[in-house]
Amino acid sequence: MFQVEMSASVRNTSGKGPMRQMRMKGITPAVVYGGGGEAVMLQLETKTLMAKLLEFYRRNTVVTLKIDGSSDKCVMIGEVQTDPVRDTLIHVDFCEIDLQKNRSFTVPIVYNGIAKGVDLGGDMLIGHHKVVLEGKPLDIPDECIVDVTPLAIGDSVKFGEIAIPENVRMVTDTEVLAVSIVKPGQKPVA
């Protein structure tokens, strides 16, 4: 799983006017939910936050928030609100997570190489681009890689054949086809 550290400070103000002034000064308001306590209002420097978000947004990422005068919090991005016209940050919601509890995550599948069967005139049919895995957040891989190079016409790879770390469990049905190599115009056989 992708990991990032970000600095934040506690915010004591709320409301439309103070938040607008904060944004004009280059600061984005944020909130951390979860962890069994009350929500924590934060503020982050917009320029740094935007650069970090571009790195990992829409990926499975554990963010370690270094909060001034408080303990660090391990969080994931909940929601990012942007201005629809100016495309600027308005607000970010973080969800605190327990790194020792198992959770389910959707992980992208990357198909590497050109299959032998494709070189011989076959078609590669990709059934799915994502798989659901369950485990501790830091044990979940960023992506599952499938090497399709040795696949001949008639060969296929099921979800159960995809390599995953030992301490991670496949939630997706292991008998479902992830990718198959077929003759042109033929449908895959399950």
C-alpha positions in Angstrom: 0.0 0.0 0.0 1.2 3.5 -0.9 2.3 5.6 2.2 2.6 9.3 2.5 3.3 11.8 5.3 1.7 15.2 5.5 1.9 18.1 8.0 -1.2 19.6 9.4 -2.3 21.9 12.3 -5.4 22.0 14.4 -8.0 24.5 13.3 -10.1 26.4 15.8 -12.5 28.3 13.5 -15.4 27.1 11.3 -18.0 28.7 9.2 -18.3 30.0 5.7 -16.6 33.3 6.1 -13.5 32.2 8.1 -13.1 29.2 5.7 -13.2 31.5 2.7 -10.5 33.7 4.2 -8.4 30.7 5.1 -8.5 29.5 1.4 -7.5 33.0 0.2 -4.4 32.7 2.4 -3.5 29.3 0.7 -4.7 27.1 3.5 -7.2 24.2 3.0 -9.6 23.2 5.8 -9.9 19.4 6.6 -11.5 17.1 9.0 -10.4 13.7 10.4 -13.3 11.4 11.3 -13.3 8.1 13.1 -10.9 6.7 15.7 -13.7 6.4 18.3 -13.5 10.1 19.2 -14.8 13.4 18.0 -14.0 14.8 14.6 -10.7 16.8 14.5 -10.7 20.0 12.5 -7.4 20.6 10.7 -5.8 23.0 8.2 -3.2 22.1 5.6 -1.1 24.2 3.3 -3.0 24.1 -0.1 0.1 24.0 -2.4 1.7 21.1 -0.5 -1.6 19.2 -0.1 -2.4 19.6 -3.8 1.0 18.2 -4.9 0.6 15.2 -2.6 -3.0 14.6 -3.7 -1.8 14.5 -7.3 0.6 11.7 -6.3 -1.8 9.4 -4.7 -5.5 10.4 -5.1 -7.7 7.5 -6.2 -5.1 5.0 -5.0 -5.1 2.9 -1.8 -2.9 5.2 0.4 -2.2 5.4 4.1 -1.6 9.0 5.0 0.3 9.7 8.2 -0.8 13.2 9.4 1.8 14.9 11.5 -0.4 17.2 13.5 1.3 20.1 15.4 1.0 19.6 19.1 -0.8 16.3 18.9 0.0 12.7 18.1 0.2 11.4 14.5 -2.9 10.0 12.9 -3.0 7.2 10.2 -5.8 8.1 7.8 -7.1 7.5 4.3 -8.7 10.1 2.0 -12.5 10.1 2.5 -13.6 12.9 0.2 -11.9 15.8 -1.7 -14.2 18.8 -2.5 -13.1 21.1 -5.3 -14.6 24.2 -6.8 -16.3 23.1 -10.0 -15.4 26.3 -11.9 -11.9 27.1 -10.7 -10.8 23.5 -9.9 -9.3 24.6 -6.6 -9.4 22.7 -3.3 -12.3 23.5 -0.9 -12.2 20.9 1.7 -10.7 17.4 2.5 -12.2 14.7 4.7 -9.9 12.1 6.1 -11.0 8.8 7.8 -8.8 7.5 10.6 -7.9 3.8 10.3 -6.5 1.1 12.6 -3.4 -0.4 10.9 -3.8 -3.6 12.9 -7.4 -4.4 11.7 -8.2 -6.3 8.4 -10.0 -4.3 5.8 -11.1 -4.9 2.2 -9.5 -2.9 -0.6 -10.0 -2.8 -4.3 -6.6 -3.2 -6.0 -5.8 -2.7 -9.7 -4.5 -5.6 -11.8 -1.7 -4.8 -14.2 -1.2 -7.2 -17.2 2.5 -7.2 -18.2 3.9 -8.4 -21.5 2.5 -9.6 -24.8 1.1 -13.1 -24.7 2.6 -15.8 -26.9 -0.9 -16.6 -28.1 -1.4 -13.0 -29.2 1.8 -13.1 -31.3 0.3 -16.2 -33.0 -2.9 -14.3 -33.9 -5.1 -14.8 -30.8 -7.0 -12.2 -28.9 -6.4 -11.3 -25.3 -9.6 -10.9 -23.4 -9.3 -9.1 -20.1 -12.2 -9.9 -17.8 -11.4 -7.6 -14.9 -9.0 -4.8 -14.2 -9.5 -4.9 -10.4 -9.5 -7.4 -7.6 -10.7 -7.2 -4.0 -8.2 -8.1 -1.3 -8.5 -8.2 2.5 -5.8 -7.7 5.0 -4.0 -5.2 7.2 -3.7 -1.9 5.3 0.1 -1.9 5.0 0.1 -5.5 3.8 -2.1 -4.8 0.8 -0.1 -4.4 -2.5 -0.4 -1.2 -4.6 -1.3 -3.4 -7.6 -1.4 -7.1 -8.6 0.9 -7.9 -11.5 0.0 -10.7 -14.0 2.7 -11.7 -16.5 0.8 -12.8 -19.6 3.9 -13.5 -21.7 3.7 -17.4 -21.4 0.0 -17.6 -22.3 -0.8 -19.5 -25.5 -4.2 -19.6 -27.3 -6.6 -21.4 -25.0 -4.8 -20.4 -21.8 -6.3 -18.3 -19.1 -5.5 -16.9 -15.6 -8.1 -17.1 -12.8 -8.1 -14.7 -9.8 -6.9 -17.6 -7.7 -3.7 -17.8 -9.7 -2.7 -14.2 -9.2 0.2 -13.9 -6.7 -0.7 -12.0 -3.5 1.2 -11.7 -0.2 0.7 -14.6 2.2 -1.0 -12.5 4.9 -3.6 -11.2 2.4 -6.8 -12.9 1.5 -8.5 -12.8 -1.9 -12.2 -11.7 -1.5 -13.0 -11.9 -5.2 -14.2 -15.4 -6.4 -10.9 -17.3 -7.2 -12.6 -19.2 -10.0 -13.4 -16.1 -12.1 -11.3 -15.5 -15.2 -9.1 -12.5 -15.0 -7.6 -12.8 -18.5 -7.8 -15.4 -21.4 -6.2 -15.9 -24.8 -8.7 -17.1 -27.4 -8.9 -17.6 -31.2 -10.1 -14.5 -33.0 -13.9 -14.2 -32.6 -14.1 -16.9 -29.9 -15.6 -16.3 -26.5 -13.7 -17.3 -23.3 -14.5 -20.5 -21.6 -15.0 -20.2 -17.8 
